[in-house]
Amino acid sequence: MIKRSCCKKKIETSKIGVRKTEQEIITQQQERKELLQSLLERSASGGSYIKFLDHLEELDNMTLESLRVKRTISNGAFLTVEQKRSHVEREKKIQKEVQWYNSLLGSIKEREGLLEVKKAGDKITANLNMLLDYEQTIEKAEEEIKQIKKQHQEISPLEIQSKVQKELEKIRDLVRLSSRRCHCECNPLVLEESKCLTFQTINECFERILEFDPKIFYNDRVTIFGKPQVLMTPGAGNALYDWENNFLIVPLNAYGNNAMASIAAGIIEYRLDVDESRYLLTTYNQLSENKNIRSSTALKGQLIKDYITWMTSEYKGFRILKKEIKQWFEREIAPSKNEIYTPASYQIFNLNKEEYQKQLSEAEEMVKEGIESCSDQQLWINSILFYQKGELSEALRFLEIIASRKQAQPMVYYNIGQIASKLNMRQAAQNGFTEYIKRNPQSWWAKNAQERLGRL
């Protein structure tokens, strides 16, 4: 099952690579064409080159097909007589076109420009080869999936049982690892008096994390594999991330009965795992507080510890982290101090273009029909969508209507403060931030609102 899943992931990754590479080739072809045209216009080449420039992309396509056939032959495949004839004819045509192309380049007198054209051509050729690499990866993975399916049809129930047992043992060992990290007993038995995590508690923790670390799922791996699934298991300790299955394993007995700290520990493991460039660890290591930490394991452990503090104490407005480390978290992890609060599901990177347009169209229809009849929730969402569209005055109007109904959530006032300050409505911004601080005085958001008030 895992092997087939890995093959599927390879296929999805390669397909994304194909799309990106094809787009790069189109861009490079256009740049090469514009550069050639500019250079040839300045040379005494006449107008004969214009027709050839339009055929350059066709030459690239023939080259791609030629490379594809050559790879097929080198892999031991046999061509039919018709395929061989077609290949020979194509090679002759490519040779003729390349000769014409080289003679055209020979008429260019500007040496630097000529080198740029050749570099552009080399980049296109490299990308054509990369396309073939992706195709080969997809082909191999698809063949492997076929073999796996065939094997599964022949597998016995005992073998299935053995594989399931291995997976369960792996999960058990990961939970034991979590317990050892926390220096506590694994305690897999769930007793009646046990203070176990519930779905509601876990959901509340995720809402906090998405509020205070909004870009947690803004990475390429989500596009390919989706967001990690949550697997609740018997045992004690902090949550941890299983990268093979894309699971966040959550022991039912959170260490120290601190659900938020447990979930945050697993989430930062996930964040570090998807950070393939190691940007977070590198920049965190550059802080003066952490420069002496040489071990990657120790550095990772310290970051996990600080991330838990960030999510549990700094969120509530308690200044626990040292100034430099707190500034790093506010720069790399926290929501932007100069933007409105946006629920996770409406973050611009969580909505594709079609979804955003659909929701915006619905919001605009509501406005036409009369916003007084809209519920507070509809107005709240409309304010976010119109803010993202750039219509700040309309977004502010929706929020002020919610506030006038006297039942607004605190974040309504925070967003009023942010939008009003962008519109240079100083008094409205002051009122918004002041009202938010009154309603939610002990939080990171309140500290930020206080700073904004000071600047106003």
C-alpha positions as CSV (number, residue, x, y, z in Angstrom):
1,M,0.0,0.0,0.0
2,I,2.8,2.4,1.0
3,K,4.8,1.5,-2.2
4,R,1.8,2.2,-4.4
5,S,1.2,5.5,-2.6
6,C,4.8,6.5,-3.2
7,C,4.4,5.7,-6.9
8,K,1.3,7.8,-7.1
9,K,3.1,10.7,-5.3
10,K,5.9,10.4,-7.8
11,I,3.4,10.6,-10.7
12,E,1.7,13.7,-9.2
13,T,5.1,15.4,-8.5
14,S,6.3,14.7,-12.0
15,K,3.0,16.0,-13.6
16,I,3.5,19.2,-11.6
17,G,7.1,19.3,-12.9
18,V,5.9,18.8,-16.5
19,R,3.5,21.7,-16.2
20,K,6.1,24.0,-14.7
21,T,8.8,23.0,-17.3
22,E,6.4,23.4,-20.2
23,Q,5.6,26.9,-19.0
24,E,9.3,27.7,-18.6
25,I,9.9,26.5,-22.2
26,I,7.1,28.8,-23.5
27,T,8.6,31.8,-21.7
28,Q,12.1,31.0,-22.9
29,Q,11.0,30.6,-26.5
30,Q,9.3,33.9,-26.4
31,E,12.4,35.6,-24.9
32,R,14.6,33.9,-27.5
33,K,12.4,35.1,-30.3
34,E,12.3,38.7,-29.1
35,L,16.0,38.7,-28.6
36,L,16.7,37.3,-32.1
37,Q,14.3,39.7,-33.7
38,S,16.0,42.6,-32.0
39,L,19.5,41.5,-33.0
40,L,18.6,40.6,-36.6
41,E,16.8,43.9,-37.1
42,R,20.1,45.7,-36.2
43,S,22.1,43.4,-38.6
44,A,22.0,43.5,-42.4
45,S,19.9,40.4,-42.7
46,G,17.0,41.6,-44.7
47,G,13.5,40.3,-43.9
48,S,14.1,36.6,-44.7
49,Y,14.5,35.7,-41.1
50,I,10.9,36.6,-40.0
51,K,9.4,33.5,-41.5
52,F,12.0,31.3,-39.9
53,L,11.4,32.8,-36.4
54,D,7.8,31.6,-36.6
55,H,9.1,28.0,-37.2
56,L,11.6,28.0,-34.2
57,E,9.0,26.5,-31.9
58,E,8.2,23.8,-34.5
59,L,12.0,23.0,-34.5
60,D,11.9,22.6,-30.8
61,N,9.0,20.2,-31.0
62,M,10.8,18.1,-33.6
63,T,13.9,18.1,-31.4
64,L,11.8,16.9,-28.5
65,E,10.2,14.1,-30.5
66,S,13.7,13.1,-31.8
67,L,15.1,13.0,-28.3
68,R,12.1,11.0,-27.2
69,V,12.6,8.4,-29.9
70,K,16.4,8.2,-29.2
71,R,15.7,7.5,-25.5
72,T,13.2,4.8,-26.5
73,I,15.8,3.1,-28.7
74,S,18.5,3.4,-26.0
75,N,16.1,1.7,-23.5
76,G,16.0,-1.4,-25.8
77,A,12.6,-0.8,-27.5
78,F,12.2,-1.8,-31.2
79,L,10.7,0.6,-33.8
80,T,8.4,-0.5,-36.6
81,V,9.6,0.2,-40.2
82,E,7.1,3.1,-40.4
83,Q,8.5,4.6,-37.1
84,K,12.1,4.3,-38.4
85,R,11.2,6.0,-41.7
86,S,9.5,8.8,-39.8
87,H,12.5,9.2,-37.5
88,V,15.0,9.4,-40.4
89,E,12.8,12.0,-42.2
90,R,12.5,14.1,-39.1
91,E,16.3,14.0,-38.5
92,K,16.9,15.2,-42.1
93,K,14.5,18.0,-41.6
94,I,16.0,19.0,-38.2
95,Q,19.5,19.0,-39.8
96,K,18.3,21.3,-42.6
97,E,16.6,23.7,-40.1
98,V,19.6,23.8,-37.8
99,Q,21.9,24.7,-40.7
100,W,19.6,27.6,-41.6
101,Y,19.5,28.6,-37.9
102,N,23.3,28.6,-37.6
103,S,23.8,30.6,-40.8
104,L,21.2,33.1,-39.4
105,L,23.2,33.4,-36.2
106,G,26.4,33.9,-38.2
107,S,24.9,37.2,-39.6
108,I,24.7,38.6,-36.1
109,K,27.6,40.9,-35.4
110,E,27.0,41.6,-31.7
111,R,29.0,39.0,-29.8
112,E,27.3,39.5,-26.4
113,G,23.8,39.2,-28.0
114,L,24.9,36.1,-29.8
115,L,26.0,34.5,-26.6
116,E,22.7,35.4,-25.0
117,V,20.8,33.7,-27.8
118,K,22.9,30.5,-27.5
119,K,22.4,30.5,-23.7
120,A,18.6,30.7,-24.3
121,G,18.8,27.8,-26.7
122,D,20.8,25.7,-24.2
123,K,18.2,26.4,-21.5
124,I,15.4,25.3,-23.8
125,T,17.3,22.1,-24.7
126,A,18.0,21.4,-21.0
127,N,14.2,21.8,-20.3
128,L,13.3,19.5,-23.1
129,N,15.5,16.8,-21.6
130,M,13.9,17.5,-18.2
131,L,10.5,17.0,-19.7
132,L,11.6,13.6,-20.9
133,D,13.0,12.8,-17.5
134,Y,9.6,13.5,-16.0
135,E,7.8,11.5,-18.6
136,Q,10.2,8.6,-17.9
137,T,9.5,8.8,-14.2
138,I,5.7,8.8,-14.8
139,E,6.0,5.8,-17.1
140,K,8.1,3.8,-14.7
141,A,5.8,4.7,-11.7
142,E,2.7,3.7,-13.7
143,E,4.4,0.4,-14.7
144,E,5.3,-0.2,-11.1
145,I,1.7,0.4,-10.0
146,K,0.5,-2.2,-12.5
147,Q,3.0,-4.7,-11.1
148,I,1.8,-3.9,-7.5
149,K,-1.8,-4.4,-8.5
150,K,-0.9,-7.7,-10.1
151,Q,0.9,-8.8,-6.9
152,H,-2.0,-7.7,-4.7
153,Q,-4.4,-10.0,-6.7
154,E,-2.1,-12.9,-5.8
155,I,-1.4,-11.9,-2.2
156,S,-2.7,-14.1,0.6
157,P,-4.8,-13.0,3.6
158,L,-1.9,-13.9,5.9
159,E,0.4,-11.5,4.0
160,I,-2.1,-8.7,4.3
161,Q,-2.4,-9.4,8.0
162,S,1.4,-9.3,8.3
163,K,1.6,-5.9,6.5
164,V,-1.2,-4.4,8.7
165,Q,0.6,-5.7,11.8
166,K,3.8,-4.0,10.7
167,E,2.0,-0.7,10.2
168,L,0.4,-0.9,13.6
169,E,3.7,-1.7,15.2
170,K,5.3,1.3,13.5
171,I,2.6,3.6,14.9
172,R,3.1,2.0,18.4
173,D,6.8,2.6,18.2
174,L,6.3,6.3,17.2
175,V,4.0,6.8,20.2
176,R,6.6,5.2,22.5
177,L,9.2,7.6,21.0
178,S,7.0,10.5,21.9
179,S,6.7,9.3,25.5
180,R,10.4,8.9,25.8
181,R,11.0,12.4,24.5
182,C,8.6,13.7,27.2
183,H,10.2,11.4,29.9
184,C,6.8,9.8,30.7
185,E,5.2,6.4,30.7
186,C,3.6,5.5,27.4
187,N,0.4,4.4,29.2
188,P,-1.6,2.9,26.3
189,L,-4.6,2.0,28.5
190,V,-7.5,4.4,28.3
191,L,-9.2,4.4,31.7
192,E,-12.5,6.0,32.6
193,E,-10.8,8.7,34.7
194,S,-8.2,9.4,32.0
195,K,-8.2,13.0,30.7
196,C,-8.2,12.1,27.0
197,L,-8.2,14.6,24.1
198,T,-11.5,15.0,22.3
199,F,-12.2,15.9,18.7
200,Q,-13.4,19.3,19.9
201,T,-10.2,20.0,21.8
202,I,-8.0,19.0,18.9
203,N,-10.1,21.2,16.6
204,E,-9.8,24.2,18.9
205,C,-6.0,23.7,19.0
206,F,-5.8,23.6,15.1
207,E,-7.9,26.8,15.0
208,R,-5.4,28.5,17.3
209,I,-2.5,27.3,15.3
210,L,-4.0,28.4,11.9
211,E,-4.7,31.8,13.5
212,F,-1.2,32.3,14.8
213,D,0.7,30.4,12.1
214,P,-1.5,31.1,9.1
215,K,0.9,29.8,6.4
216,I,1.4,26.4,8.0
217,F,-0.2,24.6,5.0
218,Y,1.3,27.0,2.4
219,N,3.8,24.6,0.8
220,D,4.2,22.5,-2.4
221,R,3.7,19.3,-0.5
222,V,0.0,20.1,0.3
223,T,-0.6,20.6,-3.5
224,I,0.8,17.0,-4.1
225,F,-0.1,15.0,-1.0
226,G,-2.8,17.1,0.7
227,K,-2.9,18.3,4.3
228,P,-1.7,15.8,6.9
229,Q,-4.4,13.6,8.4
230,V,-4.8,13.4,12.2
231,L,-4.5,9.9,13.7
232,M,-5.5,9.7,17.4
233,T,-3.8,6.8,19.2
234,P,-3.7,5.4,22.8
235,G,-0.7,6.5,24.7
236,A,0.9,9.6,26.3
237,G,3.2,12.3,25.0
238,N,3.2,15.1,22.4
239,A,1.9,14.8,18.9
240,L,4.5,14.0,16.2
241,Y,4.6,13.8,12.4
242,D,4.8,10.6,10.4
243,W,6.2,11.8,7.0
244,E,5.8,8.4,5.3
245,N,2.0,8.4,5.7
246,N,1.5,12.1,6.0
247,F,-0.1,11.6,9.4
248,L,-0.1,13.8,12.5
249,I,-0.1,11.1,15.3
250,V,-1.8,12.5,18.4
251,P,-1.5,10.4,21.7
252,L,-4.8,10.6,23.6
253,N,-3.1,11.6,26.8
254,A,-1.4,14.9,26.1
255,Y,1.8,15.4,28.1
256,G,1.0,17.5,31.2
257,N,-2.6,17.6,30.0
258,N,-1.6,20.5,27.8
259,A,-3.4,19.8,24.5
260,M,-2.2,23.0,22.8
261,A,1.5,22.1,23.5
262,S,1.0,18.6,22.3
263,I,-0.5,19.6,18.9
264,A,2.0,22.4,18.5
265,A,4.9,20.0,18.9
266,G,3.5,17.8,16.0
267,I,2.8,20.8,13.8
268,I,6.3,22.3,14.1
269,E,7.7,18.9,13.2
270,Y,5.5,19.0,10.1
271,R,6.6,22.5,9.3
272,L,10.2,21.6,9.5
273,D,9.7,18.5,7.4
274,V,8.1,20.3,4.5
275,D,10.7,23.0,4.6
276,E,13.0,21.2,2.1
277,S,15.3,24.3,1.8
278,R,15.8,24.3,5.6
279,Y,15.1,28.0,5.5
280,L,13.5,28.0,9.0
281,L,16.3,26.2,10.8
282,T,19.0,28.2,8.9
283,T,17.6,31.6,9.8
284,Y,16.7,30.4,13.4
285,N,20.4,29.2,13.8
286,Q,21.6,32.6,12.7
287,L,20.1,34.3,15.8
288,S,22.7,35.3,18.3
289,E,20.9,33.2,20.9
290,N,21.4,30.0,18.8
291,K,24.7,30.6,17.0
292,N,26.5,28.2,19.4
293,I,24.1,25.3,18.7
294,R,26.0,23.0,16.3
295,S,23.8,19.9,16.4
296,S,20.8,19.9,14.1
297,T,18.9,17.7,16.5
298,A,19.6,20.2,19.4
299,L,18.6,23.1,17.2
300,K,15.4,21.4,16.1
301,G,14.6,20.6,19.7
302,Q,15.1,24.2,20.8
303,L,12.9,25.5,17.9
304,I,10.1,23.0,18.9
305,K,10.4,24.2,22.5
306,D,10.2,27.9,21.4
307,Y,7.3,27.2,19.0
308,I,5.3,25.6,21.8
309,T,6.0,28.7,23.9
310,W,4.9,30.9,21.0
311,M,1.6,29.0,20.7
312,T,0.8,28.7,24.4
313,S,2.2,31.8,26.1
314,E,3.0,34.5,23.5
315,Y,-0.4,34.0,22.0
316,K,-1.9,35.1,25.3
317,G,0.2,38.2,25.4
318,F,2.8,36.9,27.9
319,R,6.3,38.0,27.0
320,I,8.3,34.8,27.5
321,L,10.5,34.5,24.5
322,K,13.7,36.7,24.3
323,K,13.3,39.8,22.1
324,E,15.4,38.6,19.1
325,I,13.6,35.2,19.1
326,K,10.2,36.8,19.4
327,Q,11.0,39.1,16.4
328,W,12.0,36.0,14.4
329,F,8.7,34.4,15.1
330,E,6.8,37.6,14.2
331,R,8.8,37.7,10.9
332,E,8.7,34.1,9.9
333,I,5.6,32.5,11.6
334,A,3.1,35.1,12.8
335,P,0.3,36.8,10.8
336,S,1.3,40.1,9.3
337,K,1.0,43.0,11.8
338,N,-0.2,45.4,9.1
339,E,-2.9,43.2,7.7
340,I,-6.5,42.3,8.8
341,Y,-7.2,39.0,10.6
342,T,-8.3,36.5,8.0
343,P,-9.8,33.0,8.9
344,A,-7.7,30.1,7.6
345,S,-10.2,29.0,5.0
346,Y,-10.3,32.5,3.4
347,Q,-6.5,33.0,3.2
348,I,-5.8,33.9,-0.4
349,F,-3.4,30.9,-0.8
350,N,-6.1,28.5,0.4
351,L,-8.6,29.7,-2.2
352,N,-8.0,28.9,-5.9
353,K,-9.0,31.5,-8.5
354,E,-12.3,29.8,-9.3
355,E,-13.4,29.4,-5.7
356,Y,-12.4,33.1,-4.9
357,Q,-14.3,34.4,-8.0
358,K,-17.4,32.3,-7.1
359,Q,-17.5,33.6,-3.5
360,L,-16.8,37.1,-4.6
361,S,-19.6,37.0,-7.2
362,E,-22.0,35.7,-4.4
363,A,-20.9,38.6,-2.1
364,E,-21.4,41.2,-4.9
365,E,-24.9,39.8,-5.5
366,M,-25.7,40.2,-1.7
367,V,-24.6,43.8,-1.9
368,K,-26.9,44.5,-4.8
369,E,-29.9,43.0,-3.0
370,G,-29.2,45.0,0.1
371,I,-26.6,44.4,2.8
372,E,-28.9,45.3,5.7
373,S,-30.6,41.9,5.3
374,C,-27.3,40.0,5.4
375,S,-26.3,38.1,8.6
376,D,-23.3,39.1,10.6
377,Q,-21.4,36.0,9.3
378,Q,-22.2,37.0,5.7
379,L,-21.0,40.5,6.2
380,W,-17.9,39.3,7.9
381,I,-16.9,37.1,5.0
382,N,-17.9,39.8,2.5
383,S,-15.6,42.2,4.3
384,I,-12.7,39.8,3.8
385,L,-13.4,39.1,0.2
386,F,-13.8,42.8,-0.7
387,Y,-10.6,43.7,1.2
388,Q,-8.7,41.1,-0.9
389,K,-10.3,42.6,-4.0
390,G,-8.9,46.0,-2.9
391,E,-12.2,47.7,-2.1
392,L,-11.3,48.8,1.4
393,S,-14.1,51.3,1.9
394,E,-16.7,48.6,1.1
395,A,-15.0,46.2,3.5
396,L,-15.0,48.8,6.2
397,R,-18.7,49.5,5.7
398,F,-19.6,45.8,6.2
399,L,-17.7,45.7,9.4
400,E,-19.2,48.9,10.7
401,I,-22.7,47.5,10.1
402,I,-21.8,44.4,12.2
403,A,-20.4,46.6,15.0
404,S,-23.6,48.7,15.0
405,R,-25.6,45.6,15.8
406,K,-23.8,45.4,19.2
407,Q,-23.0,41.7,19.0
408,A,-19.7,41.8,17.0
409,Q,-16.9,39.4,17.8
410,P,-13.6,41.2,18.9
411,M,-11.8,40.6,15.6
412,V,-14.4,42.8,13.8
413,Y,-13.0,45.8,15.7
414,Y,-9.4,44.7,15.1
415,N,-10.1,44.6,11.3
416,I,-11.9,48.0,11.5
417,G,-8.7,49.4,13.1
418,Q,-6.5,47.9,10.4
419,I,-8.7,49.0,7.4
420,A,-9.4,52.5,8.8
421,S,-5.7,53.1,9.3
422,K,-5.0,52.2,5.7
423,L,-7.7,54.6,4.6
424,N,-6.1,57.4,6.8
425,M,-9.3,57.5,8.9
426,R,-7.3,58.0,12.1
427,Q,-10.2,58.4,14.6
428,A,-12.1,55.3,13.2
429,A,-8.8,53.3,13.5
430,Q,-8.3,54.5,17.1
431,N,-11.8,53.6,18.0
432,G,-11.5,50.1,16.4
433,F,-8.2,49.2,18.1
434,T,-9.4,50.6,21.4
435,E,-12.6,48.6,21.4
436,Y,-10.7,45.4,20.5
437,I,-8.3,45.9,23.4
438,K,-11.2,46.4,25.8
439,R,-12.8,43.1,24.6
440,N,-9.6,41.0,24.4
441,P,-6.9,42.7,26.5
442,Q,-4.7,39.7,27.1
443,S,-3.4,38.5,23.7
444,W,-0.7,39.0,21.1
445,W,-3.3,40.7,18.9
446,A,-4.0,43.2,21.7
447,K,-0.3,44.0,22.0
448,N,-0.2,44.6,18.2
449,A,-3.3,46.8,18.4
450,Q,-1.6,48.8,21.2
451,E,1.5,49.3,19.1
452,R,-0.7,50.5,16.2
453,L,-2.5,52.9,18.5
454,G,0.9,54.3,19.6
455,R,1.8,55.0,16.0
456,L,-1.6,56.6,15.2
